[in-house]
């Protein structure tokens, strides 16, 4: 389970050679369910009344050790994701007609989640930063 997995997939593939199968992206679920916003911050507020601070969203996550503030950001950004997934999955089950592919919105989410951008095998490895 990821949210907005596009960039994460690129980094995991380029930097670690990892390819994720069976991906469920809550961004696409929010889109298909017609939510007014698709951001993780919106989903956190909607489902757990948590105000996410996106200050470190584009920070350099290669630095080690991670500063405490970045560690907290990463932890809070993922802590509720499986709970959100459960809630969204239940909404998808309620809204989906699984008898026909065109009305099976669960399959639509899964198809969008595994789009070509999530399995790009041509990314060049990232260069290590000087220490």
N, C-alpha and C positions, 0 to 999 in steps of 0.2 A: 504494500500500500504506500503510495507516494501522493504528493500533491504538486501539480505542475512539474511533472517529472522530466520534461524535455531537457533542461540544462543538466539536471542530476545524471540523466542517462548518458549524456555526452561526456561529462567529467568521469563517471565511473568507467566508461568504455575507454576513453583516451588515457586516463591516468592509471587505471588498475587492470584494464583488459576484462572487465566484468560486463556481462550481458544478462539482463534481467528477463526472466520468463514469467508469465502469469501476472503481469503488472496490472494493478487497479489504480487508476489516477482519479482522485477525488475532484480534481479540477473539471474533468470531462463529465463526471457524474453530476456536478453542480450545473454545468452547462445544459446537459440533457434534461435535468429536472426543472430547468427554467428559473433558477435562482437569480435574483437581481444582480448579484455579484458572484464571482467565482474564486476570489482570493482566499487563501488560507486564513487570513485575518478575519474575513467575513464569516467563514465557517466556524472559526473559534468563537467569535462573538455570538453567532446564531445558536450553536449547540451547547456551549459551556460558559457563555457570558465572560469570556476571557479576552482582554484587550491586548493584542500582540504588538510588541515593539519591533518594528522591522529595521531598526538601526543597523544591524549587522548582516542584513540580507546579502549585500554585495561585498562583504569584507573578504580579505585574503585568508581563506581557511587552511592554507598550508602552514601557517606559522605554528610553531610548537615551542613551549607548551601553549595551549590555548589560554588566553586571558579568561579569568573567571566570568566576565560579562558575556563573552562569546560562548562559553560553555553553557551558561544559563539560557542564552538565546536559543542555542541548538536544542537543549533539553525541553524548553517550553514550546518550541516550534513543533516538536514531535510527540510530546507527552500525550496529547489528546487525540492524535491522528487515528488510532484504531477505534476509539470511541466514536469519532466522527464517521469513520467508515461503517461501523455497525448501524448508526442512525440513517446514513444515506442508503446503505444496502436495503434496509427495511422499507424506506420510501420507494426505492426502485422496485422492490418486490411487489409493493402495493400498486404501483403505477404501471407495471409491465404486463402485457399479454404475451406470454411465452409460447403461445400456440403457433404464431407466425413470426418469421424473422423480422419483418418490417415493423412489428409492434412490440418486439422484445427489446426493451430499452436497456436491459442488463447487458445483452450481447453488443448493443451499440456502444455502451461505455467501454466494454472490454476491447472491442475493435479499435476505438479511438485511442485507448490506452496503449495499444501495441502498434501504433502508427509507425511509418517508416523512420521518422525522426528519432524514435526510441531504440532503433537497432541499426544505426549507422556504423558500419564496420570500417570506415575509411578515415577515421580521425587520427591525426598525428599525435604521438605521445607528447605530453607537456614537458617542457624543459624544467629541470630543477632550478630552484632559486639559490643564488649564492648565499652561503651561511655567514 
